[in-house]
Amino acid sequence: MTWLFPPSPAGPPSRRDRWLTRAAQIRRSLVSPFGLASIACLVLAGWALWTGGVFEGPMARQVRTSSVYAAPGTGLDVAAAERIIGNRRLVLVIVDPAAGRPGPICDALERAADGTLVLVLRPKPGGGWNKYGCAMFPGGGELMAIEGTISTGIQQFGDDPLSMVKVVAVNYDRLVRAGIMTDGPRTIHPYLPRYLAAGAAVLAVIIGSLVLWVAGRRTAKATLDRQERLQAATDGRAALSAAAAAVAQQIIDLDAKYRTGTPQFRRRYVALTDDYVTLLDDLDDRAATPRVKELLARARRLAASDAR
């Protein structure tokens, strides 16, 4: 016989075949309803963690829920400064004197201090402040005026940080009264709801995976039990058919003795044949097994008896 496509030789699957099989299984899992729901939950968890500031530095994390950040050693009473600023859309950041340029600091606070006016201050070695303002809201040329005005008059308070904070608050109120800045309280988004959303999404994926794993194991066990029952029933039917075939062969062998057998032999042979024919109609019944064994024993006893 000539094969159009010769069959591949039997053997264990190659690494590439195993990889393709695994990739197909993963692809089927991803496009399933549970897979799509899991991806959606993971995306929600990632969004909640990202917007909640889990990947941000300590400065951004504090500024997200507070109006003041002061590096250690700057001498500012943060709690008192927060009370002075209140709910103004103003964020004050005092960094270490050895800190670098303030521009990257504003960039790092862009999401945490969104919608506010940020004033970054760095103490000067001889007194006073290095200042840098950054408005975290859209605008035009007035942003330069805002960023320049907010730090007016603070240089003489290099040794009194709280008085400096009061001056900054007064400058903010002047900007609002002049109509340069829009008045309104700052809206702070706490971490907890976002982290709860992220935790709920991850927990949903974990619980869903666990439920599917348990259901899969139960289904697999039920399928295996069913296959074992079917195999046992098949083996039982095969054994029963073999025993019935043995009875039939004994009857065929006894048929040669029927013509020359005694009347008693003939009566026993006919009774055996009739019972066998009746058994064939009920061969699938569970009670047929002992009947087949009984007929086989009768056939063997009849074969061992003297037909004459």
GUZA-814083 format. One record per residue (C-alpha): residue in one letter; x, y, z. Coordinates in steps of 0.05 Angstrom, whole numbers, plus 5000, padded with zeros to 4 digits. Layout:
AXYZ ...
***
This chain:
M500050005000 T502750694981 W501451265030 L500151955002 F502552235068 P506951725103 P505151655177 S510151925227 P513751405268 A510751275336 G514451565395 P514052085450 P512052795429 S517753275417 R518953895458 R515954325403 D509653905401 R508853955476 W509854705472 L504654775417 T499754345456 R500854765519 A500155415479 A493555165449 Q490954995519 I492855685545 R489656015485 R483155635497 S483355815570 L484356555555 V478456605506 S473756225552 P468656635592 F472556515657 G479056705623 L476157355597 A473157515665 S479857365698 I483557835650 A478358375664 C479258285740 L486858315734 V486358945691 L481859245744 A486759045799 G492559345760 W488759995748 A486860045822 L493959925845 W496860405794 T491960975808 G492460835882 G499860995880 V502660325900 F508560425853 E509961135874 G515461385921 P514361595994 M513662335974 A508162205923 R504561725970 Q504262246025 V502462815979 R496662405950 T493062446018 S496463046050 S497863776033 V504863786063 Y511163376055 A517463546094 A523863156091 P526962946157 G531263476188 T527664076157 G524564276224 L517364356199 D511464136241 V507563766187 A501063716227 A501064466242 A502664626170 E496964196146 R492164566191 I494565226163 I493665016090 G486964676105 N483164446043 R486364935995 R488664655929 L495764765951 V501364265964 L507764466000 V513964025992 I520364176031 V526063736008 D532863596038 P538264126024 A542263605987 A536463435940 G537363525865 R533563965817 P526164075834 G523763955763 P523863185769 I520363255836 C514463605803 D514363075749 A514062535803 L508162885836 E504163005773 R499062455786 A499062485862 A497963235865 D493563305804 G489363935803 T493564305855 L498864835859 V505364525884 L510864935916 V517564575923 L522464895972 R529564715989 P533165056047 K539165486030 P545565376070 G545766106091 G538266176104 G532366276058 W529365816007 N530665555937 K523665555908 Y520265225849 G512865265834 C509064785789 A501664825773 M498464145764 F492564405724 P491664665653 G492765395637 G496465905596 G500966485612 E497666595680 L501165965705 M507766335707 A504666885748 I501666375795 E508065995804 G511966645816 T506866965864 I505766375910 S512766425940 T512967185948 G515767426015 I518166756043 Q525666886042 Q525967236109 F522766626143 G528266136130 D528865986204 D521365966217 P518065456171 L511065536201 S511066286189 M513366136118 V507365666109 K502666226133 V505566696081 V504566176026 A497266086048 V496166836045 N499266865976 Y494566315953 D488566695979 R490967325942 L491266925877 V484166665888 R481367365904 A484767645842 G481267125800 I487766835775 M486466165809 T479765815813 D477265735884 G474965065911 P477164525959 R482063985941 T479163295929 I483362745960 H482462035937 P484461565993 Y488260915981 L483460436015 P477760405964 R482560295907 Y486359765945 L479759435963 A477759425890 A484559125872 G483958605928 A476858435908 A478958335835 V484857895854 L480657515904 A475357395851 V480557095805 I483356655860 I476556415883 G474256295812 S480555895796 L479555495860 V472255355844 L474055135773 W479754695800 V475154355850 A469654275798 G474654005748 R477253495798 R470153275816 T468353225742 A474752835727 K473452365786 A466252255764 T468552125692 L473951635716 D468951265760 R464051215702 Q469550955656 E471550445708 R464250225715 L463550175639 Q470049785635 A467849315690 A461149225655 T464749095589 D469348595621 G463448255654 R459648215588 A465947935554 A466747405607 L459347235603 S459647175528 A465746725533 A462146275582 A455946255538 A460446075478 A463345515520 V456345245534 A454745285459 Q461044905442 Q459244365492 I452244305462 I455244245392 D459943695417 L454043335451 D449843365388 A454042805357 K451842345414 Y444542525409 R442642005357 T445941435393 G444641665463 T439941365514 P432941665525 Q435341975590 F441242295554 R436642555500 R431842855551 R437643195589 Y440543445523 V433943745499 A432844075567 L439844365564 T438744625494 D432044935512 D434945275573 Y440745535531 V436045825479 T431946155534 L438346435565 L440346775499 D434347225505 D436447455574 L443947465565 D444548215583 D441048105650 R445448105712 A442247455735 A444847115671 T451846995700 P449846455750 R445146145698 V450846095648 K455345775700 E449845285718 L448745095644 L456245015633 A456644545693 R450544145667 A453744095597 R460243845626 R456743335670 L452643105610 A458943045568 A462242635623 S456342165628 D455441555585 A450841705526 R449240965517 
***
